[in-house]
Structure formats: structure tokens, C-alpha cells
């Protein structure tokens, strides 16, 4: 935990956290994002958060000592740069110290870096996307530009928070950032997910795939894998839970594979309820920063079949809490599904490993402490 002495030191020094990100949820008082930020705000004199998002519910909101402003257009984003610069200067004119933290090292990271240099403030960067993956780097022109931006921004930060060992290793080996400037803090905390009520003896077995319908989630690969598994076991069903721009493509693949009667697409539901009837969780991404779905699944006692991304081999152990397979290998992914559901004895070994692992997932208090400590360590005067 953050020590009470250090917290008082921060309050006495009048230190503000300036957050830059894209989470539109911060502009809603009832959101999980706002709830987390209010908790973080207890450790600082105040938090000023700036949200760059296409869809925002309102342009500004304040709650206790958290003040949020949203920018929703290109012109708004340009205005946002000057607004943030002006607000930081205003805090400094009142004798406050400021640490700027950005939720990515891309466009927003560049904005944060420039403002920190102009105002001579501390600069902290978070990495939630696996920039070490060639699939991320070459997914599109935009992601390649983002990758190049990360190579520029990250070495110039005072401190970096990486959400996985893969990302920490990339920062050290590729960018030559000293490990003393890096905090590894995954999205790794209990979310009060209800344990699954599914039993191996109840059939058909329910396989769930919660994901945004975007390219890197590679849902068509998951569908091919499910089709392979279906050839040997008709007592399985797949629920694809989510939304996104590739919904029509997913529907087309389902039709081409002739598995419509076994697959259902349903809208997002609350994470607390997501795993209630699940037998296993399927993850087919080609890259992930951490993959919170995998942690939620384990908390619910549901084994995972996943590609080698994010927390694979770091939190999810192969042939323990799940089966890990190479990316873009539908046949191996399908065989892994079959392996896990082969017999009740085999399945229960995976399930019991999940129930054991769920006990070591951090409480939110522990996670909060790690996140706040990363910000605090950015400030040399109170380090």
C-alpha cells in the first residue's frame, strides 16, 4: 500500500495528476472508469483527466477532486492540446507540482510528452498494447505510425508502466530503457466475477468468446477452430459476445462453415455475469497487451484455450489453467478445445487449476497501490 506518510507528503506538496486517455467512460459518474479514478484521486491533491474520444456523453464533469474534460473532434483535439497546456500552467502558477500520465505511447503519448517538455513537468507513460508484436506493427498504416511514435515517446518518459513481461522486455531490450524506470503492473485484479455454474456433465458445453469485432481478435480463426472441434464433438456450442465493425464478416464465415446452428452472436453483457454458464473461454487474438478476459475467466473458474499472447505463460500456464497455442493456427486451436473437453477427469484438472489460481489474483486495493506507486515514483522529490 501507499504509505500514509507518503500520501501526506504528496498532499503537502500539492501534487496533481494530469491524465490523458481515450476512455469515454470517465465522462460518466456511474462508470467503472470514474469509480477507479475517484479512488486514485484520494492519493493526490487532485486529478485532471482529459479524454480524446469520438463519442463522449458530455464535455466536462467534476466529481470530488476529479475534473474531466472531453474532446471529440480533430479541431477539438487541437484545442485540447492548448487547453491542457493552459491548465498545467495554471496549476504551476498556484505552486502545484504536476505529473502527466498518458494511457498510451502513441498520439496521446506524444501530446503528453510535448506538454511535459513545454511545462517542465514529470511524464509517465502506460503501455496497454503489445507494441512488440509484428502483427500490431504492420496491421495498418495507422498502427505502424503508432509503433514509430512509441519508439520516440517511451525512451523520453521519466517512467513507464508496462502491463506484461513481454512489454517490459521490449522496453529493456529494444528501447534500452533501464528496468529501474519500468513498473510492470498488469490489469490484474479481482472484479467480483461470479463463479461458473456449468458442470461437465451438462451438455452441450458452452464455449464463450468475448471480444470486440476487430481484426486483431481474429474471430474467423476461432470459428475455423470451433468447426474443427465440432467434427469430433457435436456437444459444444459457441457464443461470440461483443460488437464491432467486423460483425458482417463474422456472420459470413459462420455461414460458409455451415455452423450456424451451433454458433450464437450476442451483445455485450456485464463481466460479472459473462462466465456464469461457460465451460471454457476461447481467445484467438494475434496480439494483446495483457488480455483481461483471461484473468476474468480464471476468476470465474473457467479454463481458457488461448493463443500465445498477452498473459499467456505469465499468468495462464500451458496445460494448467488452460491450453496455449501458436497464433493463427486454427487446427491446433481446435485440437486444444477437443483436448480440454475430452473427458471429465481432464477437464476437472484444468478447472481445479483455475480455482486455485483465482486465489492469487490481486484485490483492487493491491492493484490500486501498484498503479499509484508507479505515478508517485515518477516524482523524484518524493521517490
Secondary structure by P-SEA (a helix, b strand, c coil): cccaaaaaaaaaabbbbbbbcccccccccccaaaaaaaaaaccccbbbbbbbcccccccccccccbbbbbbccaaaaaaaaaaaaaaaaaaaaabbbbbbbbccccaaaaaaaaaaaaabbbbbbbbcccccccccccccaaaaaaaaaaaaccccccbbbbccaaaaaaaaacccccccccccccccccccccccccccccccbbbbbbcccccccaaaaaaaaaaaaaaacccbbbbbcccccaaaaaaaaaaaacccccbbbbcccccccccccccbbbbbcccccccaaaaaaaaacccccccccccccccccccccbbbbccccaaaaaaaaaaaaccaaaaaaaaaaaaaaaaacccaaaaaaaaaaaaaaaccccc
